[in-house]
Amino acid sequence: MAHVHNHNHDHPVSGKKLFWTILFNSVITIAEFIGGFISGYLALIADAVHNLSDVAALILAWLGVKGSELPPTKKKTYGFLRIEVMTAFISAVSLIVIAIFIMMEAYERFLNPQELTHPYLFLTVAIIGFLGNIFSIFLLHSEKGKSLNMKTAFLHMAYDALSSGAVIIGGVIIMMTEIYVIDTILSVIIALMIFWSSYLVIKEAVLIFLEAVPPSIDFDEVKKAINRIEKINDVHDLHIWSLSSKEIALSCHVCLDESELQDGPRIVKVINRMLCEKFKINHGTIQIETKECDNADQLCVSERNGHED
């Protein structure tokens, strides 16, 4: 058996960018709470609560980044890569809680509209909060594709910016027209967008936890690609799963003629190079055999009997 790692990992996420994002959003949260209580604008207080949860989510993201950088141990042989998936899952669930809170607040504002006081204070604080969110998005934009964890943190900032923008627009329109329902409509739209983005992140995280084949990988195509390599007679016991949002692992049994066994190490290298270059699979465990699998519980036998899932 050969276990080969092709470490073509992305550069680590910048902890400094997360630190500054946490700092900015902490200041924004405090300012919005003060501005909301003084002006009596419930939407601004709701946005402050939204920001507070974002600070917690960003701290989780920071912990996820630091955890995923920890080296493997004898008990944690793949390291702590799934910490970033766990923190992304928690963050996405918290986004759903935020969306429910926004919907509840929108309903309350619809039933009990209230006048705004200290409009200039409200606008100043809300605009500062919005600009802070935009700056946070700018800081995290280059990191959002590096892991599911950072993708979730970026979504927190993106939807917080939308929420802050809605608060500003809703407040200005209400002051000009006294049509309070506009703020409610904007809040509901944002909440629905948060629901959708959270669902996508939770779905991806759950698939990783279940060790399902990653959505970007076609199981049959991988099997065919391995079978096409010279001297390979059969591939079975093929398993493909995600270690994290970026690391994909594979294990399989490869059948060769007995006369070709001496060429096994070279063939394993060819397989792993192909897997890495074509499918971005960088953790391959290949076992060389000279006969077909006879275990009735294995996927290969199920497929031959016409019971493929």
Beta strands, then each sheet from edge to edge (+ up, - down):
strand 1: 2-5
strand 2: 234-242
strand 3: 248-255
strand 4: 283-289
sheet 1: 1+ 4- 3- 2+
end
